[in-house]
Amino acid sequence: MISCPANQTAPLASPSTTHAANLTSLNVFTICLHGLVSTIGIVENLLIVGVVGFHVRRSVISVWILNLAASDLLATASLPFFTLYMARGSTWTLGTTFCRLHSSVFFLNMFVSGFLLAAVSLDRCLVVLRPVWAQNYRDIQLVRRICAAIWILAVVCTVPFYLFRDTLSLPDGRILCYYNYVRFPPSGHRDLNALCDQRKQGLAFMKLLLALVIPLLVIVFSYGAVNARLARRGCRRPYRFVRLVVAVVVSFVLCWAPYHVFIVMEALAPDGHAVRGFVLKALPVSATVGFLNSVLNPVLYVFSCPDLCSKIRHSLGAVMESVLVEDLAELARRRSTARGSVSANEIVLKKKNSLVTATPKTEVESLSDKVED
Protein backbone atom coordinates (compact mmCIF):
# COMPACT_ATOMS: atom_id res chain seq x y z
CA MET A 1 0.00 0.00 0.00
CA ILE A 2 1.37 3.44 -0.96
CA SER A 3 1.07 6.11 1.72
CA CYS A 4 2.76 9.29 2.81
CA PRO A 5 6.20 8.85 4.38
CA ALA A 6 5.05 10.71 7.48
CA ASN A 7 2.42 8.05 8.12
CA GLN A 8 5.04 5.33 8.00
CA THR A 9 7.25 7.06 10.60
CA ALA A 10 4.61 8.02 13.13
CA PRO A 11 5.99 7.85 16.70
CA LEU A 12 4.09 4.92 18.11
CA ALA A 13 4.88 2.34 20.72
CA SER A 14 6.39 -1.06 20.05
CA PRO A 15 4.23 -4.17 20.29
CA SER A 16 5.50 -5.12 23.75
CA THR A 17 4.95 -1.70 25.26
CA THR A 18 1.58 -1.39 23.55
CA HIS A 19 0.23 -4.60 25.03
CA ALA A 20 1.71 -3.77 28.40
CA ALA A 21 0.06 -0.37 28.34
CA ASN A 22 -3.28 -1.99 27.71
CA LEU A 23 -3.01 -3.74 31.07
CA THR A 24 -2.36 -0.64 33.17
CA SER A 25 -5.10 0.64 35.44
CA LEU A 26 -4.94 4.09 33.81
CA ASN A 27 -5.72 2.66 30.37
CA VAL A 28 -8.52 0.52 31.74
CA PHE A 29 -9.97 3.55 33.53
CA THR A 30 -9.72 5.67 30.37
CA ILE A 31 -11.46 3.03 28.27
CA CYS A 32 -14.24 2.55 30.84
CA LEU A 33 -14.70 6.31 31.20
CA HIS A 34 -14.86 6.73 27.44
CA GLY A 35 -17.43 3.96 27.18
CA LEU A 36 -19.50 5.50 29.97
CA VAL A 37 -19.41 8.94 28.36
CA SER A 38 -20.43 7.50 24.98
CA THR A 39 -23.36 5.66 26.57
CA ILE A 40 -24.52 8.78 28.40
CA GLY A 41 -24.22 10.81 25.20
CA ILE A 42 -26.35 8.35 23.22
CA VAL A 43 -29.07 8.26 25.91
CA GLU A 44 -29.07 12.06 26.27
CA ASN A 45 -29.39 12.79 22.58
CA LEU A 46 -31.98 10.07 22.05
CA LEU A 47 -34.02 11.67 24.82
CA ILE A 48 -33.67 15.16 23.33
CA VAL A 49 -34.57 13.95 19.83
CA GLY A 50 -37.55 11.98 21.16
CA VAL A 51 -38.91 14.79 23.32
CA VAL A 52 -38.33 17.64 20.86
CA GLY A 53 -39.43 15.54 17.88
CA PHE A 54 -42.61 14.10 19.36
CA HIS A 55 -43.61 16.02 22.51
CA VAL A 56 -42.74 19.65 21.78
CA ARG A 57 -44.93 21.85 19.63
CA ARG A 58 -43.24 22.37 16.29
CA SER A 59 -41.66 25.83 16.00
CA VAL A 60 -38.63 27.48 14.45
CA ILE A 61 -36.62 27.08 17.66
CA SER A 62 -37.56 23.42 18.05
CA VAL A 63 -36.44 22.72 14.45
CA TRP A 64 -33.02 24.25 15.17
CA ILE A 65 -32.61 22.24 18.37
CA LEU A 66 -33.86 19.04 16.73
CA ASN A 67 -31.25 19.28 13.97
CA LEU A 68 -28.45 20.03 16.44
CA ALA A 69 -29.51 17.06 18.58
CA ALA A 70 -29.72 14.79 15.51
CA SER A 71 -26.15 15.71 14.57
CA ASP A 72 -24.97 15.08 18.13
CA LEU A 73 -26.82 11.74 18.21
CA LEU A 74 -25.08 10.67 15.01
CA ALA A 75 -21.70 11.58 16.51
CA THR A 76 -22.28 9.89 19.87
CA ALA A 77 -23.56 6.75 18.09
CA SER A 78 -20.07 6.36 16.61
CA LEU A 79 -18.31 6.73 19.96
CA PRO A 80 -18.60 3.05 21.02
CA PHE A 81 -16.52 2.07 17.99
CA PHE A 82 -13.78 4.47 19.07
CA THR A 83 -13.97 2.92 22.53
CA LEU A 84 -13.52 -0.49 20.91
CA TYR A 85 -10.50 0.89 19.03
CA MET A 86 -8.96 1.99 22.34
CA ALA A 87 -9.79 -1.30 24.05
CA ARG A 88 -8.00 -3.28 21.32
CA GLY A 89 -4.72 -1.47 21.88
CA SER A 90 -5.31 1.51 19.57
CA THR A 91 -5.55 -0.65 16.48
CA TRP A 92 -8.39 -0.53 13.94
CA THR A 93 -9.94 -3.94 13.26
CA LEU A 94 -13.25 -3.00 11.60
CA GLY A 95 -12.05 -2.70 8.01
CA THR A 96 -11.25 0.13 5.63
CA THR A 97 -14.81 0.99 4.60
CA PHE A 98 -16.04 1.37 8.15
CA CYS A 99 -12.91 3.36 8.98
CA ARG A 100 -13.91 5.90 6.35
CA LEU A 101 -17.55 5.94 7.45
CA HIS A 102 -16.68 6.31 11.12
CA SER A 103 -14.29 9.19 10.43
CA SER A 104 -16.81 10.83 8.10
CA VAL A 105 -19.41 10.91 10.90
CA PHE A 106 -16.91 12.79 13.06
CA PHE A 107 -16.30 15.42 10.36
CA LEU A 108 -19.98 15.61 9.39
CA ASN A 109 -20.93 16.46 12.96
CA MET A 110 -18.17 19.07 13.08
CA PHE A 111 -19.42 20.84 9.94
CA VAL A 112 -23.14 20.53 10.75
CA SER A 113 -22.62 21.94 14.25
CA GLY A 114 -20.67 24.94 12.96
CA PHE A 115 -23.10 25.67 10.10
CA LEU A 116 -26.18 25.29 12.31
CA LEU A 117 -24.83 27.56 15.04
CA ALA A 118 -24.01 30.20 12.43
CA ALA A 119 -27.51 29.87 10.92
CA VAL A 120 -29.18 30.13 14.33
CA SER A 121 -27.18 33.29 15.09
CA LEU A 122 -28.23 34.85 11.78
CA ASP A 123 -31.82 33.86 12.53
CA ARG A 124 -31.78 35.68 15.86
CA CYS A 125 -30.11 38.66 14.19
CA LEU A 126 -32.85 38.91 11.57
CA VAL A 127 -35.57 38.64 14.20
CA VAL A 128 -34.18 41.73 15.95
CA LEU A 129 -32.96 43.78 12.96
CA ARG A 130 -35.72 42.86 10.48
CA PRO A 131 -38.78 42.02 12.60
CA VAL A 132 -41.27 42.74 9.79
CA TRP A 133 -39.46 40.47 7.36
CA ALA A 134 -39.14 37.78 10.03
CA GLN A 135 -42.84 38.01 10.79
CA ASN A 136 -43.77 37.58 7.12
CA TYR A 137 -41.22 35.07 5.84
CA ARG A 138 -39.64 33.30 8.83
CA ASP A 139 -41.59 30.08 9.22
CA ILE A 140 -41.00 26.40 9.90
CA GLN A 141 -40.86 25.41 6.24
CA LEU A 142 -38.11 27.94 5.51
CA VAL A 143 -36.05 26.75 8.48
CA ARG A 144 -36.47 23.13 7.41
CA ARG A 145 -35.20 23.96 3.94
CA ILE A 146 -32.23 25.80 5.43
CA CYS A 147 -31.43 22.81 7.66
CA ALA A 148 -31.64 20.46 4.66
CA ALA A 149 -29.25 22.71 2.74
CA ILE A 150 -26.87 22.75 5.71
CA TRP A 151 -26.82 18.95 5.88
CA ILE A 152 -26.16 18.71 2.13
CA LEU A 153 -23.35 21.28 2.35
CA ALA A 154 -21.84 19.43 5.32
CA VAL A 155 -21.91 16.14 3.39
CA VAL A 156 -20.14 17.82 0.44
CA CYS A 157 -17.47 19.19 2.80
CA THR A 158 -17.03 15.72 4.32
CA VAL A 159 -16.42 13.96 0.98
CA PRO A 160 -12.67 14.80 0.76
CA PHE A 161 -12.08 13.41 4.24
CA TYR A 162 -13.88 10.22 3.26
CA LEU A 163 -11.78 9.86 0.13
CA PHE A 164 -8.42 10.36 1.83
CA ARG A 165 -9.16 8.21 4.88
CA ASP A 166 -7.53 4.79 4.86
CA THR A 167 -6.19 1.96 7.04
CA LEU A 168 -2.41 2.01 7.35
CA SER A 169 -0.30 -0.87 8.65
CA LEU A 170 2.31 0.29 11.15
CA PRO A 171 5.72 -1.26 11.91
CA ASP A 172 4.56 -2.31 15.39
CA GLY A 173 1.79 -4.49 13.94
CA ARG A 174 -1.11 -2.15 14.60
CA ILE A 175 -3.51 -0.74 12.01
CA LEU A 176 -4.08 3.00 11.96
CA CYS A 177 -7.29 4.60 10.68
CA TYR A 178 -5.84 7.84 9.39
CA TYR A 179 -5.20 9.96 6.31
CA ASN A 180 -3.60 8.62 3.16
CA TYR A 181 -3.06 11.72 1.04
CA VAL A 182 -1.58 9.89 -1.94
CA ARG A 183 -4.86 8.20 -2.82
CA PHE A 184 -6.19 9.27 -6.24
CA PRO A 185 -2.93 10.89 -7.39
CA PRO A 186 -3.15 13.36 -10.29
CA SER A 187 -1.97 12.35 -13.72
CA GLY A 188 1.73 12.75 -14.28
CA HIS A 189 4.65 12.29 -11.96
CA ARG A 190 4.47 14.27 -8.74
CA ASP A 191 6.75 14.46 -5.76
CA LEU A 192 5.21 12.30 -3.03
CA ASN A 193 6.23 14.57 -0.16
CA ALA A 194 4.97 17.68 -1.91
CA LEU A 195 1.63 16.02 -2.74
CA CYS A 196 1.14 14.92 0.87
CA ASP A 197 2.01 18.35 2.27
CA GLN A 198 -0.31 20.16 -0.13
CA ARG A 199 -3.31 17.96 0.57
CA LYS A 200 -2.64 17.80 4.29
CA GLN A 201 -2.38 21.57 4.64
CA GLY A 202 -5.34 22.14 2.33
CA LEU A 203 -7.69 19.89 4.34
CA ALA A 204 -6.42 21.26 7.66
CA PHE A 205 -7.12 24.88 6.72
CA MET A 206 -10.40 23.89 5.07
CA LYS A 207 -11.60 22.42 8.37
CA LEU A 208 -10.32 25.40 10.32
CA LEU A 209 -12.04 27.97 8.12
CA LEU A 210 -15.33 26.24 7.33
CA ALA A 211 -15.95 24.50 10.65
CA LEU A 212 -14.60 27.06 13.14
CA VAL A 213 -13.42 30.47 11.91
CA ILE A 214 -16.25 31.39 9.51
CA PRO A 215 -19.07 30.17 11.82
CA LEU A 216 -17.43 31.98 14.73
CA LEU A 217 -17.17 35.23 12.74
CA VAL A 218 -20.85 34.94 11.73
CA ILE A 219 -21.83 34.32 15.35
CA VAL A 220 -19.81 37.27 16.67
CA PHE A 221 -21.14 39.60 13.95
CA SER A 222 -24.76 38.50 14.51
CA TYR A 223 -24.80 38.91 18.28
CA GLY A 224 -22.76 42.09 18.05
CA ALA A 225 -25.43 43.57 15.78
CA VAL A 226 -28.21 42.33 18.07
CA ASN A 227 -26.59 43.85 21.17
CA ALA A 228 -25.99 47.15 19.37
CA ARG A 229 -29.63 47.39 18.25
CA LEU A 230 -30.97 46.51 21.70
CA ALA A 231 -28.62 49.04 23.30
CA ARG A 232 -29.89 51.80 20.99
CA ARG A 233 -33.45 50.89 21.87
CA GLY A 234 -32.58 50.89 25.54
CA CYS A 235 -34.25 47.53 26.16
CA ARG A 236 -32.81 44.50 27.91
CA ARG A 237 -35.18 41.67 27.19
CA PRO A 238 -34.07 38.30 28.61
CA TYR A 239 -33.93 36.04 25.55
CA ARG A 240 -33.87 32.53 26.99
CA PHE A 241 -33.01 31.00 23.64
CA VAL A 242 -30.17 33.51 23.18
CA ARG A 243 -28.67 32.32 26.46
CA LEU A 244 -28.97 28.75 25.21
CA VAL A 245 -27.25 29.58 21.93
CA VAL A 246 -24.45 31.44 23.71
CA ALA A 247 -23.84 28.44 25.98
CA VAL A 248 -23.84 26.05 23.00
CA VAL A 249 -21.46 28.29 21.06
CA VAL A 250 -19.04 28.55 23.99
CA SER A 251 -19.12 24.77 24.39
CA PHE A 252 -18.57 24.35 20.65
CA VAL A 253 -15.52 26.63 20.59
CA LEU A 254 -13.93 25.18 23.74
CA CYS A 255 -14.39 21.60 22.54
CA TRP A 256 -13.36 22.04 18.90
CA ALA A 257 -10.68 24.74 19.05
CA PRO A 258 -7.94 22.43 20.47
CA TYR A 259 -8.53 19.89 17.71
CA HIS A 260 -8.19 22.49 14.95
CA VAL A 261 -5.09 24.00 16.57
CA PHE A 262 -3.37 20.61 16.71
CA ILE A 263 -4.43 19.76 13.15
CA VAL A 264 -2.87 22.98 11.83
CA MET A 265 0.27 22.35 13.90
CA GLU A 266 0.54 18.85 12.44
CA ALA A 267 0.12 20.19 8.90
CA LEU A 268 2.82 22.86 9.32
CA ALA A 269 5.34 20.96 11.48
CA PRO A 270 8.21 19.40 9.51
CA ASP A 271 8.79 15.65 9.67
CA GLY A 272 10.95 14.56 12.58
CA HIS A 273 10.37 17.75 14.56
CA ALA A 274 9.65 17.43 18.30
CA VAL A 275 6.41 19.40 17.88
CA ARG A 276 5.12 16.77 15.49
CA GLY A 277 5.61 14.00 18.04
CA PHE A 278 3.74 16.01 20.66
CA VAL A 279 0.90 16.78 18.24
CA LEU A 280 0.48 13.13 17.22
CA LYS A 281 0.06 12.22 20.89
CA ALA A 282 -2.32 15.11 21.58
CA LEU A 283 -4.58 14.65 18.54
CA PRO A 284 -6.53 11.61 19.88
CA VAL A 285 -7.20 13.48 23.12
CA SER A 286 -8.35 16.60 21.28
CA ALA A 287 -10.60 14.46 19.05
CA THR A 288 -12.19 12.97 22.16
CA VAL A 289 -12.75 16.49 23.53
CA GLY A 290 -14.41 17.35 20.22
CA PHE A 291 -16.75 14.38 20.65
CA LEU A 292 -17.46 15.65 24.17
CA ASN A 293 -19.28 18.62 22.64
CA SER A 294 -22.04 16.25 21.50
CA VAL A 295 -22.41 15.01 25.09
CA LEU A 296 -22.53 18.51 26.63
CA ASN A 297 -25.14 19.99 24.29
CA PRO A 298 -28.12 18.01 25.68
CA VAL A 299 -27.17 19.13 29.19
CA LEU A 300 -27.17 22.74 28.00
CA TYR A 301 -30.58 22.29 26.37
CA VAL A 302 -32.08 21.02 29.60
CA PHE A 303 -30.54 23.57 31.98
CA SER A 304 -31.11 26.53 29.65
CA CYS A 305 -34.73 25.63 28.85
CA PRO A 306 -36.83 24.85 31.94
CA ASP A 307 -39.82 24.07 29.70
CA LEU A 308 -37.81 21.38 27.93
CA CYS A 309 -36.73 19.96 31.28
CA SER A 310 -40.33 19.76 32.47
CA LYS A 311 -41.38 18.11 29.21
CA ILE A 312 -38.61 15.54 29.61
CA ARG A 313 -39.79 14.77 33.13
CA HIS A 314 -43.37 14.57 31.88
CA SER A 315 -42.36 12.27 29.02
CA LEU A 316 -40.35 10.00 31.30
CA GLY A 317 -43.24 9.98 33.75
CA ALA A 318 -45.66 9.10 30.99
CA VAL A 319 -43.40 6.28 29.83
CA MET A 320 -43.02 4.91 33.34
CA GLU A 321 -46.73 5.28 33.96
CA SER A 322 -47.56 3.35 30.80
CA VAL A 323 -45.05 0.67 31.74
CA LEU A 324 -46.51 0.41 35.24
CA VAL A 325 -50.06 0.33 33.89
CA GLU A 326 -49.11 -2.45 31.50
CA ASP A 327 -47.38 -4.33 34.32
CA LEU A 328 -50.36 -3.87 36.64
CA ALA A 329 -52.73 -4.96 33.90
CA GLU A 330 -50.58 -8.00 33.22
CA LEU A 331 -50.46 -8.76 36.95
CA ALA A 332 -54.22 -8.39 37.26
CA ARG A 333 -54.73 -10.63 34.24
CA ARG A 334 -52.45 -13.26 35.72
CA ARG A 335 -54.22 -13.03 39.08
CA SER A 336 -57.62 -13.36 37.46
CA THR A 337 -56.36 -16.33 35.46
CA ALA A 338 -54.92 -17.88 38.59
CA ARG A 339 -58.14 -17.29 40.51
CA GLY A 340 -60.13 -18.78 37.67
CA SER A 341 -57.94 -21.85 37.63
CA VAL A 342 -58.18 -22.14 41.42
CA SER A 343 -61.98 -21.87 41.27
CA ALA A 344 -62.10 -24.50 38.56
CA ASN A 345 -59.91 -26.80 40.62
CA GLU A 346 -62.14 -26.27 43.64
CA ILE A 347 -65.23 -27.17 41.58
CA VAL A 348 -63.54 -30.30 40.28
CA LEU A 349 -62.46 -31.28 43.78
CA LYS A 350 -65.96 -30.69 45.14
CA LYS A 351 -67.41 -32.88 42.42
CA LYS A 352 -64.90 -35.60 43.18
CA ASN A 353 -65.64 -35.37 46.92
CA SER A 354 -69.36 -35.58 46.28
CA LEU A 355 -68.84 -38.63 44.14
CA VAL A 356 -66.60 -40.21 46.74
CA THR A 357 -69.03 -39.56 49.57
CA ALA A 358 -71.99 -40.75 47.50
CA THR A 359 -70.39 -44.05 46.60
CA PRO A 360 -69.88 -45.41 50.17
CA LYS A 361 -73.36 -44.33 51.15
CA THR A 362 -74.86 -46.27 48.28
CA GLU A 363 -72.82 -49.32 49.14
CA VAL A 364 -73.89 -49.18 52.81
CA GLU A 365 -77.51 -48.75 51.82
CA SER A 366 -77.26 -51.73 49.48
CA LEU A 367 -75.62 -53.83 52.18
CA SER A 368 -78.30 -52.91 54.70
CA ASP A 369 -80.96 -53.75 52.14
CA LYS A 370 -79.37 -57.09 51.66
CA VAL A 371 -79.28 -57.71 55.43
CA GLU A 372 -82.93 -56.77 55.71
CA ASP A 373 -83.74 -59.20 52.90
PyMOL commands that set and color helices and strands:
alter all, ss='L'
color gray80, all
select helices_A, chain A and resi 5-8+15-22+25-54+60-77+79-87+96-129+131-137+140-163+192-233+240-268+274-304+306-372
alter helices_A, ss='H'
color red, helices_A
select strands_A, chain A and resi 165-169+175-179
alter strands_A, ss='S'
color yellow, strands_A
deselect
rebuild
show_as cartoon
